[in-house]
Amino acid sequence: MSTEREEAPGAAAAADAAAGAAPDPAHGAAPDAGAGAAQDAAPGGDDADAQAGGDDAARLAGLESQLAEAQARLAETEAQLQRTQADFANYRRRMMQEQQRWGDRAMARLAADLLPVVDNLERALAALEPVANAQDGRAGDDRPAGPAAGAGLKAFAEGIRLTLRQFLDILAGHGIRPIEAVGRPFDPHFHEAVGHVETDAVPEEHVAVELQRGYTFKDEVLRPALVQVARRPAQGDADVPPRAVTDEEDEEDTEHGQGRGH
């Protein structure tokens, strides 16, 4: 009996060892199932990453398209702004030119109204100077009023001359200048002929006498000069002093010449 009781613990130990060597259904099958689940889950993760990458690419393409559209709108806005600036610059230049033309027209009208005053001052000076010089030449006469009268006329003529010069300086300051006529070739753009003068003092078809001074305003003729044009004297009349030939005489000469031609 004692021998059986001693062998029982040994059998129990052997049974426990054998049980430890056998696989446990609860614990042994779990590692194999986990490995399989990990292997099955790996392809699904790759699909998610690919889908996320596709979404990022689509979002980036959309942003690039919006950027291109914004850049195109910006370029169009800049071009429109440049056109607007150019249009405004052209409008400003046209308005300044129009204002300048308005000012020029106003100045031309004012000058045209003042030119007769200048003409009268010139006529007064031309009529007064010979008288003043004649009175000054009589200064040695026994008449007591001679020297005083001559000095007074000379002073009066000098006052008219200074006034005329001031008028001309003011007109010149505004671009209004007299037209040179005497001795110049006749130019219908600047001269208006009212007759001919037979003279050798100036070449033929040159201005011999200026009856009324002409004026220009900047590049335009404000008033042409009234002139008489030189014509060669007839042969044998070289000693005859120059004389004016009227338009009626010119027409008669032309008709006689045509009659002789027939």
Buried (B, 14 or more C-beta within 10 A) or exposed (E): EEEEEEEEEEEEEEEEEEEEEEEEEEEEEEEEEEEEEEEEEEEEEEEEEEEEEEEEEEEEEEEEEEEEEEEEEEEEEEEEEEEEEEEEEEEEEEEEEEEEEEEBEEBBEEBBEBBEEBEEBBEBBEEBBEBBEEBBEBEEEEEEEBBEBBBEBBEBBBEBBEBBEEBBEEBEEBBBBBBBBBEBEBEEEBBBBBBBBBBEEBEBBBBBBBEBBBBBBEEEBBBBBBBBBBBEBEEEEEEEEBEBBEEEEBEEEEEEEEEEEE
